[in-house]
Amino acid sequence: MSRFHTPMFAVMEDRLNDTFCSIQYSLSGEPQYKAFDPDVTAMQTYQDQTFQPVYFVSESFEDAKSKLRNYASKIKKSFSLHYDPLTCSVEILDKPHKIKKALRQVADELKNLCFALDKLA
C-alpha cells in the first residue's frame, strides 16, 4: 500500500468525491427548489442513501435567520436558553440563580456598549 492510499486517505477521498457529486447534483436541475419556510422545511423527509430531492432557498442569510428565529420562538418548551459567548456554551435557564447570572452578563455587556457609545459622542 502506498503512502497515498492509506485507509484515512481513502475516506477523505470518498468525502471529497461525495462533496463534488453533491454539488454537481445540486446544479443538475434534478432537485426541486422551494422558498425557505421553516414549517415546510421541518416536515421534509430525506433518505440518507440518496441526494436530497429538495433544496430550500432564501432571499438572504438574514431572511433565513429571521424566519428560523421566528419559527423557533413558537416552539413550546418548558425552559429558556442563554448563549454565553465567553465560554461558547448554551445554558438552560431553569433556576432563578441561572437567570440572574445571565441578566448580570447582559447588563455588563450593555454597560460596556453604552460606555463605548459615550466615548464616540
N, C-alpha and C positions, 0 to 999 in steps of 0.2 A: 504494500500500500504506500503510495507516495505521500509526501507531507501535505500535498494539496487536496487529498481525498480522504481526510480523516472523517470519522463519523460526525464531528461537530461541523466541519466544513460542509458536509452533505446536507445537514439540517439547515445551515444558513443558506446554502444554495437553493434548497427547496422553498424556503421562506421568500427569497428574492424572486424566484420563479412565480410563486403564488401572488406576490405583490404585482409583478409585471402582468400576469394573466388577469388579475382583478382590475387593473387599470385599463387593460385592453378591452375587457368585457364591459366595463362601465361606459366606454366610449363607442361601443359597437352598435348602439341603437336598440339592442335587445331588451334591456331592462326598462321598466316604466319609470317616469319621473313625476313625482307628485309634490304639490306645495307642502311645506313642513307644517304639520298640525299635530301637536303632541298627543291629542286624544286619538287620532288615527294612527300615528306612529307607534304608540304604545300597544296597539292591538294587532299590528302587522306581524304575521308569523314568518319565520325563516327556517330553512333547513341548513344544518351545519355542513352538509356534504356538497352543497351547490353554491353558486354565486347568488347574491341577494337579488330577488326579482324586482324590487322597488327601491329607488333612491329618493329620499325626501330632500327637497331643495328649499332654501330660504333666500330671501332678498339680500340678507347680510348676516354677519355673525351677531350683530346687536339685535336684529329682529329675532333670530333664533333664540338668543339668550333671554330676551324679553318674554317670548312665548313659553319657553321652558320654565322660567321663574313663575309666570302666571299659572301654568299647569301645576307646578309643584306646590304652590300656595293653596291650591284647592284640595290637596290630598289630606284626608282627615287622619291625624295621628295624635297620640296621647303625650307627645313630648315636643320640645323645640330643640334646635341645634344651633351651635355657635362655632364659627371657624376662628381659630386662634392663629393669626399669621406668624407670630413669633415661634410657635412650635410646629406650625404646619399641620395642625390636628383639628379634628372636629370633636366637640364635647356635647354630650347630651345634657340639656338644661332640665333636669328633673328634680332638683333640690334648690331651696331658696339660696343657700350659700354659693352655689354654682352660678345662679342668675346674678347675684350681687357682684361676684367676681367679674363676670362678663360685662356688667354695667360699668364697673370701675375701669376696665380696659377701654371701653368705648369712650368714657368720659375723659380719660387720659389722652386718648388719640384726638378727641375733639378739642381739648385744651391745646395740644401741640399744633393743630391746624389753625386755631384762632390766633395763636402766637405768631405763626408764620404769616398769616394774613395781615396782622397788625404791623409786622416788620415791613411789609410791602407798601403799606398805606402811608 
